[in-house]
Amino acid sequence: MSVELWTIILVGLSFVLYLYIGWQSRVKDTKDFFVAGQGIPSIANGAATAADWMSAASFISMAGLISALGYDGSIYLMGWTGGYVLLALLLAPYLRKFGKYTVPDFVGDRYQSNIARIVAVIAAIFVSLTYVAGQMRGVGIVFSRFLQVDINTGVGIGIVIVGFFAVLGGMKGITWTQAAQYCILIVAYLIPAIAIAFILTGNPVPQLAFTFSDVATKLNAIQTDLGFAQYTQPFANKTMLDVLFITIALMVGTSGLPHVIVRFYTVPNVRAARFSAGWALLFIAILYTTAPAVSMFARYNLIDSLHNKTVEEVRQLDWATKWEQTKLLTFEDKNNDGRFQLTPDQETNEITIDRDIIVLSTPEVAKLAPWVIALVAAGGLAAALSTASGLLLVISSSVAHDLYYRIFDENASEQQRVFVGRVVVGLGLVVAGYFGVNPPGFVSQVVAFAFGLAAASFFPVIVLGIFDKRTNSQGAIAGMLAGLTFTTIYIIGVKFAGMPTWFFGVSAEGIGTVGMIINCLFTLIVSRLTPPPPPEIQALVEDLRTPNIEG
C-alpha cells in the first residue's frame, strides 16, 4: 500500500479513537469541564501532561531546529526540559494545594484583585493564542503532505476533531484523549528513530548510537566541506548571551504556561500532583533524549540524499517531489549546471528545506516502510492536536470561569458556565484556524514566543505569590503589565516591523528573560511602596508553603 493510503488508515483509526474517548467522557458540570472532576490517576495525568506539553514544537519542529542549528539548537532541549523540572518542583504542588481551577483564579484570589485577575486572563489568552498558532501550522503541514490536500483543508479537519472532544468532553475528555495521544506520538517518534539508528550505526538505541558512533564526525566533515560551521561547534549560529537568555526564557516560560499548570488541578490531591509530575518527566525524557539523535541522523541523510544530485536524480525521489508540492522544500538550479547544491550562502544555495518538515520527512528519506512514514504523520497530528485542545480549554476557562462567573455573574448556573465555555472554545477554534492558515513563523519559533510571553507575565507573580508574603496586588498588576508590554513590543518589533535586536543582540525568542526581570523588579518595588496584603492573605501564603500530612 502507498504512504497516503497507510496515512488515511492510521490517522483515521487514531481520530476514531479520539472521538470515541471524547464521546465517552462527555460532561455536564463545570468541575468535569474545567478540571476533569479532579479525579484523574497520576500515571494517566502524567501521560496527558507529557502530550499537552510536547506539542507540535517538540514532535515536528524541535529536532528540525536542532538539525539546522546544530549545537546551538540544544537550547530547546535544555530550556523546555529544565523548565518542566522547575515547574514540577517549584510551583505545581503549591498551586494544586491552593485548589483553584486556573492560573488567573490563583492570581485573582491570592492578590484579592479583580483587576489582577483580568490582567492574568488577558495574558493567558494572549499566550495561549500565540501557542495554538504553532499547533495549527503543524496540523496543516502534516495534512498538506500526507493526505495531499491544501493546508486550509488540513487545518479545517484538525479544527473539527479538536472542537468535538474539547466542546463535548471538556478537560475530562481532553485528558483521556491526551493520554492516548501520548502513546501514539511516542511510538511514532521511537520506531523510525530506532530503525534509522540501526541502519546508520548498527546500534538500535538512538541515544547510544548518537553518542558512540562516528556519524557526528562524518557530519562535521561534510558541513565543513559545504561551508557550514561544524555541526557540534558551539555558538556558531547564536551568541553565548542569546543562548543563555533563550534557555532561561524557555525554562521560566514553561513554569508559567497556563495549559500545563492546569494539568495539576486534575488530580485528586497534592501527593498525586507530585507523582503526576514525576511520571510526566519520565514520559517527556523518552522523547527528549531521542531528539538529538533524530536531528543529527536527519541532517546526515538529507545532505547525502540531495546535495550535488542531478535534476533527474532528485525528480526520481518520490518523497522530494511530494514535499516540493507543499512548497516547504524547494529546488532551483541557479548556476544551470544540472545539479542542486546546498550552501550556507542564500545567493548560491539551491536547496531550501523548511525546518518543520525534517522530522516528518526523515522516514521517507531513510526509505523506511510506508506504514512507518504514516505512523509519524499520525504522531505529529497527535502532538499538535493534544496541545491545541489543552490551550483551547485554557482560553475557555479563562473567559467562562474567571471573567463571566467570577466577575460578571457569580450567580451563573453550572449549565450556563459550561455553555459559555463551549462557545468560547468555538471562537478560539476560529482564531486558531486563521493562524494555521497564516502562520507567523516556524512552529518552534512561534511556540518560543509564547514561552517568552509566559515568562514575562506569569512566572514572577506566581513565584512571588507563593514565596513572598509582602507582594501585593498593585505590584502584581504593575509587574504583569510591564513585563508583558515590553516583551510583546520587542517581539513584534523585531519579527514583524524590522526593528534591530537592540538589547545586546538578544533575539525575540530570548527577550522573555528580560521581560521576566522587568516584571520582578516592578512587582517587588511597587509592592514595597504600597501597603502590604491583609493579614489573612499573608496567613494564606504561609499555610500554602506548609506541607500537609496526608493519610
VENHUGI-V748389 format. One record per residue. N is the residue number from 0. RES is the residue in three letters. OMEGA is omega in whole degrees, 0 to 359 (none if undefined). D_LAST is the distance of its C-alpha to the last C-alpha in Angstrom with 1 decimal. Layout:
BEGIN
N&RES&OMEGA&D_LAST, N&RES&OMEGA&D_LAST
END
This chain:
BEGIN
0&MET&181&56.1, 1&SER&178&56.3, 2&VAL&183&53.5, 3&GLU&180&53.7, 4&LEU&176&53.4, 5&TRP&180&50.4, 6&THR&179&48.8, 7&ILE&182&49.5, 8&ILE&185&47.9, 9&LEU&178&44.7, 10&VAL&178&44.2, 11&GLY&178&45.0, 12&LEU&180&42.5, 13&SER&179&39.7, 14&PHE&176&40.6, 15&VAL&178&40.5, 16&LEU&181&37.0, 17&TYR&181&35.9, 18&LEU&179&37.7, 19&TYR&179&36.2, 20&ILE&179&32.6, 21&GLY&180&33.5, 22&TRP&181&35.0, 23&GLN&184&32.1, 24&SER&183&29.6, 25&ARG&188&31.8, 26&VAL&179&30.1, 27&LYS&184&31.2, 28&ASP&187&28.7, 29&THR&182&28.0, 30&LYS&176&24.2, 31&ASP&185&25.2, 32&PHE&186&28.3, 33&PHE&183&26.9, 34&VAL&173&23.3, 35&ALA&179&23.2, 36&GLY&182&21.0, 37&GLN&182&18.1, 38&GLY&182&17.2, 39&ILE&177&18.8, 40&PRO&186&17.1, 41&SER&185&16.8, 42&ILE&177&19.9, 43&ALA&178&22.0, 44&ASN&176&21.3, 45&GLY&177&22.2, 46&ALA&179&25.4, 47&ALA&178&26.2, 48&THR&179&25.6, 49&ALA&179&28.0, 50&ALA&179&30.5, 51&ASP&185&30.3, 52&TRP&179&30.9, 53&MET&186&33.4, 54&SER&174&36.0, 55&ALA&178&39.7, 56&ALA&180&40.0, 57&SER&185&38.0, 58&PHE&188&39.4, 59&ILE&197&43.0, 60&SER&187&43.9, 61&MET&179&42.1, 62&ALA&176&43.8, 63&GLY&177&47.0, 64&LEU&178&46.7, 65&ILE&179&46.1, 66&SER&181&49.0, 67&ALA&185&51.2, 68&LEU&183&50.1, 69&GLY&183&49.5, 70&TYR&184&47.6, 71&ASP&178&47.2, 72&GLY&179&45.2, 73&SER&177&42.4, 74&ILE&181&41.4, 75&TYR&175&39.6, 76&LEU&183&37.6, 77&MET&184&36.7, 78&GLY&184&36.1, 79&TRP&180&34.0, 80&THR&178&31.9, 81&GLY&179&31.4, 82&GLY&179&30.6, 83&TYR&177&27.8, 84&VAL&179&26.2, 85&LEU&179&26.8, 86&LEU&185&25.1, 87&ALA&185&22.1, 88&LEU&190&21.5, 89&LEU&191&23.1, 90&LEU&192&22.5, 91&ALA&183&20.3, 92&PRO&181&16.8, 93&TYR&179&18.3, 94&LEU&177&20.2, 95&ARG&179&17.2, 96&LYS&179&15.4, 97&PHE&167&18.8, 98&GLY&180&18.4, 99&LYS&184&22.1, 100&TYR&191&24.1, 101&THR&175&26.5, 102&VAL&176&27.8, 103&PRO&176&30.5, 104&ASP&177&27.9, 105&PHE&182&26.1, 106&VAL&182&29.5, 107&GLY&182&30.8, 108&ASP&180&27.9, 109&ARG&183&27.4, 110&TYR&178&31.1, 111&GLN&185&31.8, 112&SER&174&34.8, 113&ASN&176&36.0, 114&ILE&177&38.5, 115&ALA&179&35.9, 116&ARG&181&34.1, 117&ILE&178&37.5, 118&VAL&179&38.3, 119&ALA&177&34.9, 120&VAL&179&35.7, 121&ILE&179&39.1, 122&ALA&181&37.7, 123&ALA&180&35.2, 124&ILE&181&38.0, 125&PHE&180&40.4, 126&VAL&184&38.1, 127&SER&179&37.1, 128&LEU&177&40.7, 129&THR&181&41.8, 130&TYR&185&39.2, 131&VAL&176&40.0, 132&ALA&178&43.7, 133&GLY&182&43.0, 134&GLN&183&41.2, 135&MET&173&44.0, 136&ARG&178&46.5, 137&GLY&178&44.7, 138&VAL&181&44.9, 139&GLY&180&48.6, 140&ILE&182&49.4, 141&VAL&182&47.8, 142&PHE&184&49.6, 143&SER&180&52.9, 144&ARG&194&53.2, 145&PHE&175&51.8, 146&LEU&177&52.7, 147&GLN&174&56.0, 148&VAL&179&55.4, 149&ASP&186&55.8, 150&ILE&180&52.9, 151&ASN&179&53.1, 152&THR&180&52.7, 153&GLY&178&49.8, 154&VAL&179&47.9, 155&GLY&178&48.6, 156&ILE&179&47.1, 157&GLY&180&43.9, 158&ILE&180&43.7, 159&VAL&182&44.0, 160&ILE&180&41.2, 161&VAL&182&38.8, 162&GLY&182&39.7, 163&PHE&186&39.1, 164&PHE&175&35.4, 165&ALA&181&34.7, 166&VAL&185&36.4, 167&LEU&188&35.3, 168&GLY&181&31.7, 169&GLY&182&30.6, 170&MET&179&27.6, 171&LYS&179&26.2, 172&GLY&181&29.4, 173&ILE&182&29.8, 174&THR&180&26.5, 175&TRP&176&27.2, 176&THR&180&30.8, 177&GLN&176&29.9, 178&ALA&176&27.8, 179&ALA&181&31.0, 180&GLN&177&33.2, 181&TYR&180&31.4, 182&CYS&181&32.2, 183&ILE&185&35.8, 184&LEU&183&36.3, 185&ILE&176&35.0, 186&VAL&180&37.1, 187&ALA&180&40.0, 188&TYR&187&39.7, 189&LEU&185&39.3, 190&ILE&178&42.1, 191&PRO&179&45.0, 192&ALA&179&43.7, 193&ILE&181&43.6, 194&ALA&182&47.0, 195&ILE&177&48.7, 196&ALA&180&47.3, 197&PHE&180&48.8, 198&ILE&185&52.1, 199&LEU&189&52.6, 200&THR&185&51.3, 201&GLY&180&50.8, 202&ASN&184&47.2, 203&PRO&180&44.8, 204&VAL&186&41.8, 205&PRO&182&42.4, 206&GLN&180&40.7, 207&LEU&178&42.8, 208&ALA&179&45.9, 209&PHE&187&45.6, 210&THR&192&45.2, 211&PHE&177&47.6, 212&SER&179&50.4, 213&ASP&182&53.6, 214&VAL&180&52.9, 215&ALA&179&52.1, 216&THR&178&55.4, 217&LYS&182&57.4, 218&LEU&176&55.9, 219&ASN&180&56.6, 220&ALA&179&60.2, 221&ILE&180&60.6, 222&GLN&181&59.2, 223&THR&179&61.6, 224&ASP&182&64.5, 225&LEU&179&63.8, 226&GLY&176&63.6, 227&PHE&170&59.9, 228&ALA&177&57.8, 229&GLN&184&56.1, 230&TYR&183&52.9, 231&THR&180&51.0, 232&GLN&181&52.8, 233&PRO&174&50.4, 234&PHE&177&51.2, 235&ALA&183&54.1, 236&ASN&181&53.2, 237&LYS&177&51.2, 238&THR&180&51.4, 239&MET&180&48.9, 240&LEU&180&48.0, 241&ASP&177&47.5, 242&VAL&180&45.3, 243&LEU&184&43.1, 244&PHE&178&42.9, 245&ILE&180&42.2, 246&THR&179&39.4, 247&ILE&181&37.8, 248&ALA&179&38.3, 249&LEU&180&36.7, 250&MET&183&33.7, 251&VAL&175&33.0, 252&GLY&175&34.2, 253&THR&182&31.4, 254&SER&180&28.9, 255&GLY&182&30.5, 256&LEU&185&31.0, 257&PRO&183&29.7, 258&HIS&175&29.6, 259&VAL&180&27.3, 260&ILE&184&25.0, 261&VAL&178&24.5, 262&ARG&182&23.1, 263&PHE&173&19.8, 264&TYR&186&19.6, 265&THR&179&19.7, 266&VAL&188&16.2, 267&PRO&187&13.2, 268&ASN&183&11.3, 269&VAL&180&12.0, 270&ARG&178&10.3, 271&ALA&178&12.5, 272&ALA&179&15.3, 273&ARG&178&15.4, 274&PHE&178&15.5, 275&SER&178&18.1, 276&ALA&179&20.1, 277&GLY&177&20.3, 278&TRP&180&21.5, 279&ALA&180&24.0, 280&LEU&177&25.4, 281&LEU&181&26.1, 282&PHE&179&27.7, 283&ILE&183&29.7, 284&ALA&180&30.9, 285&ILE&180&32.4, 286&LEU&188&34.9, 287&TYR&174&35.3, 288&THR&178&36.4, 289&THR&186&38.8, 290&ALA&180&40.4, 291&PRO&178&42.7, 292&ALA&179&44.2, 293&VAL&182&44.8, 294&SER&181&46.5, 295&MET&179&48.7, 296&PHE&180&49.7, 297&ALA&179&50.4, 298&ARG&181&52.6, 299&TYR&183&54.5, 300&ASN&180&55.2, 301&LEU&179&56.2, 302&ILE&181&58.8, 303&ASP&184&60.0, 304&SER&190&60.4, 305&LEU&188&62.0, 306&HIS&175&63.8, 307&ASN&175&67.5, 308&LYS&180&67.6, 309&THR&179&70.6, 310&VAL&181&70.4, 311&GLU&181&71.1, 312&GLU&180&68.3, 313&VAL&181&65.7, 314&ARG&178&67.0, 315&GLN&178&66.4, 316&LEU&184&62.7, 317&ASP&182&61.3, 318&TRP&180&57.9, 319&ALA&180&59.8, 320&THR&182&62.0, 321&LYS&176&59.1, 322&TRP&178&57.1, 323&GLU&179&60.3, 324&GLN&178&60.5, 325&THR&182&57.3, 326&LYS&175&59.0, 327&LEU&172&56.0, 328&LEU&184&58.3, 329&THR&178&61.9, 330&PHE&177&64.9, 331&GLU&180&68.1, 332&ASP&188&71.0, 333&LYS&182&72.1, 334&ASN&175&74.8, 335&ASN&178&76.1, 336&ASP&178&75.9, 337&GLY&179&74.3, 338&ARG&178&71.0, 339&PHE&180&67.7, 340&GLN&176&66.6, 341&LEU&181&63.2, 342&THR&178&63.7, 343&PRO&181&61.8, 344&ASP&182&64.7, 345&GLN&179&64.3, 346&GLU&183&68.1, 347&THR&182&68.6, 348&ASN&184&65.3, 349&GLU&179&66.0, 350&ILE&179&62.5, 351&THR&184&59.8, 352&ILE&174&56.3, 353&ASP&184&53.6, 354&ARG&184&50.4, 355&ASP&180&48.3, 356&ILE&190&50.2, 357&ILE&180&49.7, 358&VAL&183&46.5, 359&LEU&182&47.7, 360&SER&186&51.2, 361&THR&179&50.1, 362&PRO&178&49.9, 363&GLU&179&53.3, 364&VAL&180&54.9, 365&ALA&177&53.6, 366&LYS&176&55.1, 367&LEU&183&52.0, 368&ALA&181&51.9, 369&PRO&181&52.1, 370&TRP&177&48.7, 371&VAL&178&47.0, 372&ILE&179&48.7, 373&ALA&179&47.5, 374&LEU&178&44.0, 375&VAL&176&43.9, 376&ALA&178&45.1, 377&ALA&178&42.3, 378&GLY&178&39.8, 379&GLY&177&41.4, 380&LEU&178&41.1, 381&ALA&180&37.5, 382&ALA&183&36.7, 383&ALA&185&38.8, 384&LEU&180&37.8, 385&SER&181&34.0, 386&THR&179&34.2, 387&ALA&180&36.8, 388&SER&177&34.6, 389&GLY&179&31.7, 390&LEU&180&34.1, 391&LEU&177&35.7, 392&LEU&176&32.4, 393&VAL&178&31.9, 394&ILE&180&35.5, 395&SER&182&34.8, 396&SER&179&31.6, 397&SER&181&33.4, 398&VAL&187&36.3, 399&ALA&184&34.8, 400&HIS&188&31.7, 401&ASP&178&32.5, 402&LEU&187&36.2, 403&TYR&186&37.0, 404&TYR&187&34.1, 405&ARG&184&33.0, 406&ILE&189&36.6, 407&PHE&184&39.2, 408&ASP&181&37.8, 409&GLU&178&34.6, 410&ASN&181&35.6, 411&ALA&181&35.7, 412&SER&177&34.3, 413&GLU&183&31.8, 414&GLN&180&34.8, 415&GLN&182&36.8, 416&ARG&177&34.2, 417&VAL&179&33.7, 418&PHE&179&37.5, 419&VAL&178&38.1, 420&GLY&180&35.5, 421&ARG&177&37.4, 422&VAL&180&40.7, 423&VAL&175&39.6, 424&VAL&178&38.5, 425&GLY&178&42.1, 426&LEU&178&43.6, 427&GLY&178&41.5, 428&LEU&179&42.8, 429&VAL&179&46.3, 430&VAL&179&45.8, 431&ALA&178&44.1, 432&GLY&178&47.0, 433&TYR&180&49.5, 434&PHE&175&47.9, 435&GLY&179&47.8, 436&VAL&181&51.5, 437&ASN&186&52.3, 438&PRO&180&49.8, 439&PRO&179&50.2, 440&GLY&174&49.7, 441&PHE&181&48.1, 442&VAL&182&44.7, 443&SER&177&43.1, 444&GLN&182&45.3, 445&VAL&179&44.2, 446&VAL&178&40.5, 447&ALA&176&41.1, 448&PHE&180&42.5, 449&ALA&178&39.4, 450&PHE&178&37.3, 451&GLY&178&39.7, 452&LEU&177&39.5, 453&ALA&178&35.7, 454&ALA&185&35.9, 455&ALA&184&38.4, 456&SER&190&36.7, 457&PHE&191&32.9, 458&PHE&182&31.7, 459&PRO&183&33.0, 460&VAL&176&31.8, 461&ILE&181&28.2, 462&VAL&180&28.0, 463&LEU&177&29.7, 464&GLY&179&27.8, 465&ILE&192&24.5, 466&PHE&180&26.1, 467&ASP&182&29.1, 468&LYS&186&28.9, 469&ARG&180&32.7, 470&THR&184&33.1, 471&ASN&185&34.3, 472&SER&180&35.5, 473&GLN&179&39.1, 474&GLY&181&38.1, 475&ALA&180&35.8, 476&ILE&180&38.6, 477&ALA&181&41.3, 478&GLY&180&39.4, 479&MET&180&38.5, 480&LEU&182&42.1, 481&ALA&182&43.7, 482&GLY&182&41.7, 483&LEU&181&41.9, 484&THR&180&45.6, 485&PHE&184&46.7, 486&THR&180&45.0, 487&THR&180&46.2, 488&ILE&181&49.8, 489&TYR&181&49.8, 490&ILE&180&48.6, 491&ILE&180&51.0, 492&GLY&183&53.8, 493&VAL&187&53.5, 494&LYS&189&52.8, 495&PHE&183&54.9, 496&ALA&176&57.4, 497&GLY&179&58.8, 498&MET&178&57.4, 499&PRO&176&57.4, 500&THR&190&54.3, 501&TRP&181&55.4, 502&PHE&176&52.2, 503&PHE&177&53.2, 504&GLY&180&53.3, 505&VAL&184&49.6, 506&SER&178&49.3, 507&ALA&180&47.8, 508&GLU&184&44.8, 509&GLY&187&44.1, 510&ILE&176&44.9, 511&GLY&177&41.4, 512&THR&178&40.7, 513&VAL&177&43.4, 514&GLY&178&42.1, 515&MET&179&38.7, 516&ILE&178&40.4, 517&ILE&178&42.5, 518&ASN&180&39.4, 519&CYS&182&37.7, 520&LEU&180&40.9, 521&PHE&182&41.6, 522&THR&183&38.0, 523&LEU&183&38.0, 524&ILE&181&41.6, 525&VAL&179&41.6, 526&SER&180&38.3, 527&ARG&180&40.0, 528&LEU&181&43.2, 529&THR&184&41.6, 530&PRO&179&39.5, 531&PRO&176&35.8, 532&PRO&179&33.1, 533&PRO&184&32.4, 534&PRO&182&30.0, 535&GLU&177&27.3, 536&ILE&178&27.2, 537&GLN&177&27.1, 538&ALA&178&24.2, 539&LEU&180&22.4, 540&VAL&178&23.2, 541&GLU&181&22.0, 542&ASP&181&18.6, 543&LEU&182&18.5, 544&ARG&179&18.6, 545&THR&183&16.0, 546&PRO&171&12.8, 547&ASN&174&9.6, 548&ILE&185&6.7, 549&GLU&178&3.8, 550&GLY&none&0.0
END
